[in-house]
Amino acid sequence: MLFSELQKAFDRDWAEERISYDGWQKNASNNGVMAYKLLAQTGEKETINRSIVCFEKLIVLKCRIVKYR
């Protein structure tokens, strides 16, 4: 799975209100949910920040996953 595909699925689910700051609905795509979980990561153990999910983007630079604002 490419991260660009995850990002597109997230963006689509967000636009169709299947994903929000509070989480996701049952009809959200698996890829959208996976992207949500990756975007909410803060880098600290067991800490997520739901308020940043729509401001972050998943990109890959030189084989590294990067969240871009």
C-alpha positions in Angstrom: 0.0 0.0 0.0 1.4 3.4 -1.0 1.1 6.2 1.5 -0.3 8.4 -1.3 -3.2 5.9 -1.6 -3.8 6.0 2.2 -3.8 9.8 2.1 -6.3 9.9 -0.8 -8.6 7.4 1.1 -8.4 9.6 4.2 -9.1 12.8 2.3 -12.1 11.1 0.6 -13.5 9.7 3.9 -12.9 13.1 5.6 -14.8 15.0 2.8 -17.7 12.5 3.0 -17.7 12.8 6.8 -16.9 9.2 7.4 -13.8 10.3 9.4 -13.7 13.3 11.8 -11.6 14.6 14.7 -13.5 12.2 16.9 -12.7 9.0 15.0 -14.4 7.2 12.2 -17.8 5.8 11.2 -18.5 2.1 10.4 -18.6 3.0 6.7 -15.1 4.6 6.6 -12.6 2.7 4.4 -9.9 0.6 5.9 -7.3 2.7 4.2 -8.8 5.9 5.5 -8.8 4.5 9.0 -5.2 3.4 8.7 -4.2 6.9 7.5 -6.1 8.4 10.4 -4.2 6.3 12.9 -0.8 7.3 11.3 -1.7 11.0 11.1 -2.7 11.1 14.8 0.6 9.7 15.9 2.8 12.2 17.9 6.0 10.2 18.1 5.6 9.7 21.8 4.7 6.3 23.2 1.0 5.7 23.4 0.1 9.3 22.7 -2.2 10.5 19.9 -3.4 13.9 18.9 -6.7 13.8 17.0 -6.7 17.6 16.5 -3.9 17.4 14.0 -5.3 14.8 11.6 -6.7 17.1 8.9 -3.6 19.4 9.0 -1.0 16.6 8.4 -0.2 14.8 5.2 1.5 11.4 4.6 4.4 11.6 2.3 7.5 9.5 1.6 10.9 11.0 1.2 13.9 8.7 0.5 12.2 5.7 2.0 11.1 7.4 5.2 7.6 8.1 6.3 7.1 11.8 6.9 4.1 13.7 8.2 4.0 17.1 6.5 2.1 20.1 7.5 
